[in-house]
Amino acid sequence: MQTQLLPVSPETLERAGELIREGHLVAFPTETVYGLGANALDADAVRRIFEAKGRPGDNPLIVHISALSQLPALIAGAPSPAARALMDAYWPGPMTLIFPKSDAVPEAVTAGLGTVAVRFPAHPAARALIDAAGVPIAAPSANRSGRPSPTSARHVLEDMDGRVPLILDGGDCEVGLESTVIDLSGETPRVLRPGGVTPEMIVAACGSAGVDPAVMRPLGENEVARSPGMKYRHYAPVGALTVVKGEDVAVAQTICDTCPTTANGRSCRWARTPPEWRTRCSRSCARLTTWARTRCSPRPWRPTAWAWP
């Protein structure tokens, strides 16, 4: 299969919508990460997602909609007051809500569960694709199972080249982390997967929130994954990782002193830099490290005023 990488435009969105209706896969941008989409109401198309990703069949998918009017056909019963409060506050956005599913949703989407995870994305290209397809779109992240989630079309191509017919390039993702998944089956909304919408934001919207214990531990052999991201390994890059601990200046200096060699055996440019410049670099790195510790920790997502294409 030849994979096309095309920028988002009215023409490419129309073509992508045709592919979805025909049962094919399309990778597309969202505000969280890039998704690998198929017609959520077509069980055969959904199975192609699992094949392309190498994804275990007991790992449920999220169904994406482009309007609240599409929600009733996917769920059984009416949304609870807590669900309505969360939807009013954070949809469209990086939040997935779990509802009892309707008969219209294939078991291939829900991994045999009686619930369905639904998200209303904020990214205009994602919503335009759903509109062009005329069906809700089931989509996990557009990477091989276990690999880091892609935040650019180039990342998608690295994993999905030859596995999907089309990748829509909508630029870099704003959030860069999957959506928060919230279970609404109990009295208190419960986070099953952390993301851009924090527990504090959930409390602000509906008064209470909890975090499922499974978020902080692996699932047991016989435990069922009620949400994507609960059971299998994620964010596993191909490469070695060295962790350096200590004071900021010492950490930066150690990184400079032990900079690994490149693939062709030559050391990187920092290892060849004169000592006086490496000291200056260490001080700069220390300042950057301090800044990163205070500014680059996960921050709550805030809605952006998106413009439709």
Backbone torsions as a table, in degrees:
resi	resn	phi	psi	omega
1	MET	NA	133.2	176.5
2	GLN	-93.0	129.4	-178.9
3	THR	-98.8	126.9	175.4
4	GLN	-97.1	136.4	173.9
5	LEU	-112.9	109.4	-172.5
6	LEU	-129.2	144.4	177.4
7	PRO	-69.7	153.1	177.7
8	VAL	-66.7	128.3	177.1
9	SER	-157.2	165.5	176.9
10	PRO	-54.9	-36.8	-178.3
11	GLU	-70.5	-44.4	-178.6
12	THR	-71.3	-32.0	176.2
13	LEU	-66.1	-39.0	177.5
14	GLU	-64.1	-42.7	178.1
15	ARG	-64.5	-41.6	179.3
16	ALA	-63.2	-40.3	177.5
17	GLY	-61.4	-39.4	176.9
18	GLU	-62.6	-43.9	-179.9
19	LEU	-61.3	-42.5	178.6
20	ILE	-61.3	-45.9	-179.4
21	ARG	-63.5	-29.9	-179.3
22	GLU	-83.7	0.0	177.0
23	GLY	93.8	11.2	179.7
24	HIS	-93.4	176.0	179.9
25	LEU	-104.1	147.7	175.0
26	VAL	-138.5	131.1	172.9
27	ALA	-91.1	135.7	-172.4
28	PHE	-146.5	157.0	-178.1
29	PRO	-82.7	147.1	166.3
30	THR	-133.1	176.2	178.6
31	GLU	-72.2	-17.3	-179.9
32	THR	-90.8	-76.8	175.3
33	VAL	-140.0	173.1	176.3
34	TYR	-72.7	140.4	-179.6
35	GLY	-108.8	155.7	176.0
36	LEU	-111.2	103.9	-165.9
37	GLY	-105.1	150.4	173.0
38	ALA	-147.5	163.4	175.9
39	ASN	-58.2	115.6	-175.7
40	ALA	-68.4	-15.1	-178.4
41	LEU	-99.7	3.5	-178.1
42	ASP	-114.8	104.6	-175.2
43	ALA	-60.7	-38.7	-179.5
44	ASP	-65.3	-41.8	178.7
45	ALA	-64.1	-40.2	179.7
46	VAL	-63.2	-38.5	179.4
47	ARG	-62.9	-27.9	178.3
48	ARG	-66.5	-28.5	174.4
49	ILE	-61.0	-48.3	-178.8
50	PHE	-62.4	-37.9	179.3
51	GLU	-67.3	-44.9	-177.0
52	ALA	-65.6	-37.6	-177.7
53	LYS	-86.0	-20.1	-168.1
54	GLY	69.2	37.0	-173.3
55	ARG	-91.2	134.7	176.7
56	PRO	-60.8	142.5	-175.5
57	GLY	-71.3	-12.4	179.3
58	ASP	-95.8	17.5	179.3
59	ASN	-108.4	103.6	-171.9
60	PRO	-65.8	161.2	-179.8
61	LEU	-107.5	167.1	176.2
62	ILE	-105.9	135.4	177.7
63	VAL	-96.3	128.4	-177.6
64	HIS	-104.4	135.6	179.0
65	ILE	-122.3	163.7	-179.5
66	SER	-115.1	1.0	178.4
67	ALA	-160.3	148.5	179.7
68	LEU	-63.8	-24.3	179.9
69	SER	-65.5	-15.8	179.5
70	GLN	-86.3	-11.5	-175.0
71	LEU	-68.6	-45.3	-175.0
72	PRO	-55.9	-32.1	-178.8
73	ALA	-70.9	-16.5	-175.5
74	LEU	-99.5	-18.9	-173.1
75	ILE	-120.2	157.9	177.0
76	ALA	-99.1	121.3	-179.0
77	GLY	86.5	-179.2	-178.3
78	ALA	-94.2	150.6	176.2
79	PRO	-61.4	145.8	179.0
80	SER	-72.2	165.6	175.0
81	PRO	-56.6	-38.0	178.0
82	ALA	-64.6	-41.6	178.8
83	ALA	-62.9	-42.2	179.5
84	ARG	-64.0	-39.3	179.0
85	ALA	-64.7	-41.4	179.2
86	LEU	-68.0	-41.1	178.4
87	MET	-63.1	-41.6	178.8
88	ASP	-62.8	-35.1	-175.0
89	ALA	-83.0	-39.6	-166.1
90	TYR	-130.1	7.0	170.8
91	TRP	-107.1	139.5	-6.7
92	PRO	-71.0	144.4	-179.3
93	GLY	169.0	-172.9	-172.4
94	PRO	-83.3	54.3	-179.4
95	MET	-134.1	129.5	177.3
96	THR	-112.6	131.6	179.8
97	LEU	-112.7	140.5	-179.6
98	ILE	-102.4	125.0	-179.1
99	PHE	-124.1	161.6	165.6
100	PRO	-61.1	136.1	-173.4
101	LYS	-88.1	155.4	173.1
102	SER	-89.0	169.3	179.3
103	ASP	-68.5	-15.6	-178.3
104	ALA	-71.9	-20.0	-176.4
105	VAL	-90.5	119.6	-179.3
106	PRO	-64.6	151.1	177.8
107	GLU	-65.7	-21.5	176.8
108	ALA	-61.8	-30.3	178.7
109	VAL	-74.0	-42.2	-171.5
110	THR	-96.9	4.1	-177.9
111	ALA	57.3	35.2	177.1
112	GLY	81.9	0.8	179.2
113	LEU	-76.8	160.4	176.8
114	GLY	-88.9	10.6	179.5
115	THR	-123.0	160.6	177.5
116	VAL	-132.4	138.7	177.3
117	ALA	-94.9	127.7	-175.0
118	VAL	-126.8	139.1	176.4
119	ARG	-135.0	143.3	175.4
120	PHE	-111.7	94.7	-173.3
121	PRO	-70.9	155.2	179.6
122	ALA	-89.9	-23.7	-174.1
123	HIS	-64.9	128.7	-176.6
124	PRO	-62.5	-34.5	-180.0
125	ALA	-68.1	-37.6	178.1
126	ALA	-63.6	-45.1	-179.4
127	ARG	-69.2	-37.1	178.0
128	ALA	-65.6	-35.7	177.4
129	LEU	-65.7	-43.1	178.5
130	ILE	-61.9	-41.5	177.6
131	ASP	-63.4	-42.6	-179.1
132	ALA	-65.0	-36.3	179.7
133	ALA	-74.7	-31.2	-179.3
134	GLY	77.2	13.3	179.6
135	VAL	-143.3	154.1	171.4
136	PRO	-64.8	151.1	-175.0
137	ILE	-116.5	123.1	172.8
138	ALA	-83.9	131.9	-175.9
139	ALA	-156.8	123.1	162.6
140	PRO	-91.4	-173.5	175.3
141	SER	-67.6	149.1	-171.9
142	ALA	-90.1	60.1	178.7
143	ASN	-138.1	164.1	172.2
144	ARG	-65.0	144.2	-174.7
145	SER	-56.1	129.7	179.8
146	GLY	93.6	-17.9	-178.0
147	ARG	-83.8	166.0	178.2
148	PRO	-60.7	143.8	179.3
149	SER	-70.8	137.6	-174.8
150	PRO	-80.7	136.3	176.1
151	THR	-114.2	8.1	174.2
152	SER	-147.9	160.2	179.2
153	ALA	-63.5	-32.1	178.4
154	ARG	-63.0	-40.1	176.6
155	HIS	-61.0	-41.0	179.7
156	VAL	-61.6	-44.4	-177.5
157	LEU	-60.6	-35.3	179.9
158	GLU	-59.5	-37.2	-177.0
159	ASP	-95.8	-30.8	-167.4
160	MET	-111.9	4.8	178.7
161	ASP	-59.6	124.1	-179.0
162	GLY	86.0	-1.6	-179.3
163	ARG	-109.3	-19.8	179.5
164	VAL	-133.8	150.0	-178.6
165	PRO	-77.2	-25.8	-172.4
166	LEU	-148.1	134.9	170.4
167	ILE	-119.3	123.4	176.5
168	LEU	-90.1	124.0	-178.1
169	ASP	-95.4	109.1	178.0
170	GLY	-113.7	19.8	-179.3
171	GLY	84.9	-172.0	-178.6
172	ASP	-75.1	148.8	179.8
173	CYS	-76.5	146.4	-177.5
174	GLU	-75.6	-46.0	-174.6
175	VAL	-83.3	-48.3	177.8
176	GLY	79.8	11.9	179.5
177	LEU	-146.2	145.5	-177.8
178	GLU	-59.1	164.1	-178.2
179	SER	-68.1	153.5	170.1
180	THR	-69.8	131.7	176.8
181	VAL	-105.9	126.7	-175.2
182	ILE	-122.8	125.8	177.0
183	ASP	-89.8	125.0	-177.8
184	LEU	-110.5	18.7	-175.6
185	SER	-77.3	-19.9	179.7
186	GLY	-104.1	-172.3	179.8
187	GLU	-70.7	-31.2	-179.0
188	THR	-111.7	127.6	174.6
189	PRO	-56.3	134.4	-174.3
190	ARG	-126.4	128.1	179.4
191	VAL	-76.8	123.3	175.4
192	LEU	-99.7	-24.1	176.8
193	ARG	-145.8	120.5	179.1
194	PRO	-66.6	152.5	178.7
195	GLY	-166.2	-151.5	-174.3
196	GLY	-67.9	-25.1	176.5
197	VAL	-97.3	114.4	-172.4
198	THR	-86.6	163.5	174.7
199	PRO	-55.9	-35.8	178.2
200	GLU	-63.5	-36.9	177.9
201	MET	-69.9	-34.8	177.1
202	ILE	-65.1	-44.6	178.0
203	VAL	-60.3	-41.1	-179.5
204	ALA	-62.2	-31.6	-177.2
205	ALA	-84.1	-40.4	-171.8
206	CYS	-132.0	6.7	170.3
207	GLY	94.8	-18.3	-179.2
208	SER	-156.5	159.5	178.1
209	ALA	-166.3	151.5	175.0
210	GLY	-136.6	165.3	176.4
211	VAL	-118.7	125.6	-178.4
212	ASP	-61.9	136.6	179.7
213	PRO	-56.7	-28.1	-178.3
214	ALA	-68.0	-14.3	177.7
215	VAL	-62.6	-32.9	-173.8
216	MET	-103.4	10.3	179.1
217	ARG	-151.3	158.9	175.8
218	PRO	-69.2	148.0	174.1
219	LEU	-69.0	146.7	174.6
220	GLY	-70.6	166.6	-174.8
221	GLU	-57.4	-37.0	-176.7
222	ASN	-101.9	6.6	178.4
223	GLU	-82.3	144.6	-177.8
224	VAL	-95.6	135.4	176.0
225	ALA	-77.5	115.0	-180.0
226	ARG	-88.3	-4.4	-177.7
227	SER	-152.9	152.1	169.4
228	PRO	-58.6	148.6	176.1
229	GLY	86.5	2.5	-176.6
230	MET	-96.0	-22.6	-167.6
231	LYS	-115.9	-40.1	-169.3
232	TYR	-108.8	160.7	-177.9
233	ARG	-61.6	137.6	177.0
234	HIS	-127.6	165.0	171.7
235	TYR	52.4	52.7	-179.4
236	ALA	-110.5	90.8	178.6
237	PRO	-71.5	159.9	176.4
238	VAL	-90.9	104.8	-178.6
239	GLY	160.8	166.6	179.2
240	ALA	-89.6	148.4	179.7
241	LEU	-127.0	128.0	175.2
242	THR	-114.8	125.8	178.9
243	VAL	-100.8	125.5	179.3
244	VAL	-112.5	124.0	-178.6
245	LYS	-115.6	152.1	177.1
246	GLY	141.3	-165.6	177.1
247	GLU	-67.3	152.2	-172.3
248	ASP	-56.0	-47.9	-177.8
249	VAL	-64.9	-42.0	-179.8
250	ALA	-65.5	-39.4	178.3
251	VAL	-62.2	-47.6	-179.7
252	ALA	-62.3	-42.1	179.9
253	GLN	-64.6	-41.4	179.2
254	THR	-62.6	-40.3	178.1
255	ILE	-61.7	-43.9	178.5
256	CYS	-63.8	-41.4	-176.7
257	ASP	-69.8	-31.6	-174.0
258	THR	-112.8	26.0	-177.6
259	CYS	-57.6	127.6	-175.7
260	PRO	-69.6	157.7	178.1
261	THR	-78.3	158.8	177.5
262	THR	-80.7	176.0	-174.6
263	ALA	-61.7	-29.6	-178.0
264	ASN	-89.7	9.9	174.2
265	GLY	92.4	-7.1	178.7
266	ARG	-88.3	142.7	178.4
267	SER	-73.1	156.1	-178.9
268	CYS	-70.6	168.7	-171.3
269	ARG	-65.2	-28.7	-179.5
270	TRP	-68.1	-33.4	179.6
271	ALA	-70.0	-20.8	179.7
272	ARG	-97.7	3.1	-176.7
273	THR	-79.5	141.1	177.7
274	PRO	-54.2	149.6	-175.3
275	PRO	-55.3	-39.6	-176.4
276	GLU	-65.1	-34.6	178.3
277	TRP	-75.5	-33.2	179.1
278	ARG	-67.2	-35.4	176.5
279	THR	-63.8	-44.1	178.1
280	ARG	-61.6	-40.6	177.6
281	CYS	-61.1	-42.2	-179.0
282	SER	-60.0	-42.3	179.9
283	ARG	-65.2	-40.6	178.2
284	SER	-64.6	-42.4	179.0
285	CYS	-62.8	-37.1	179.3
286	ALA	-63.6	-43.6	177.8
287	ARG	-62.8	-41.3	179.6
288	LEU	-65.2	-39.9	179.6
289	THR	-62.1	-43.5	178.7
290	THR	-62.3	-43.6	178.3
291	TRP	-61.3	-44.0	-176.6
292	ALA	-64.9	-36.7	-178.4
293	ARG	-64.7	-30.0	-177.4
294	THR	-96.8	-22.5	-173.4
295	ARG	-111.6	-22.9	-172.8
296	CYS	-104.8	8.9	172.9
297	SER	-70.6	157.6	-178.1
298	PRO	-54.1	128.9	-178.9
299	ARG	-118.6	150.3	178.9
300	PRO	-60.2	141.2	176.8
301	TRP	-75.4	142.5	174.3
302	ARG	-122.4	137.8	-178.3
303	PRO	-58.6	144.0	176.6
304	THR	-111.5	146.7	177.7
305	ALA	-76.9	95.0	-178.3
306	TRP	-80.0	145.1	173.3
307	ALA	-107.9	134.1	178.3
308	TRP	-70.8	146.2	-179.8
309	PRO	-70.5	NA	NA
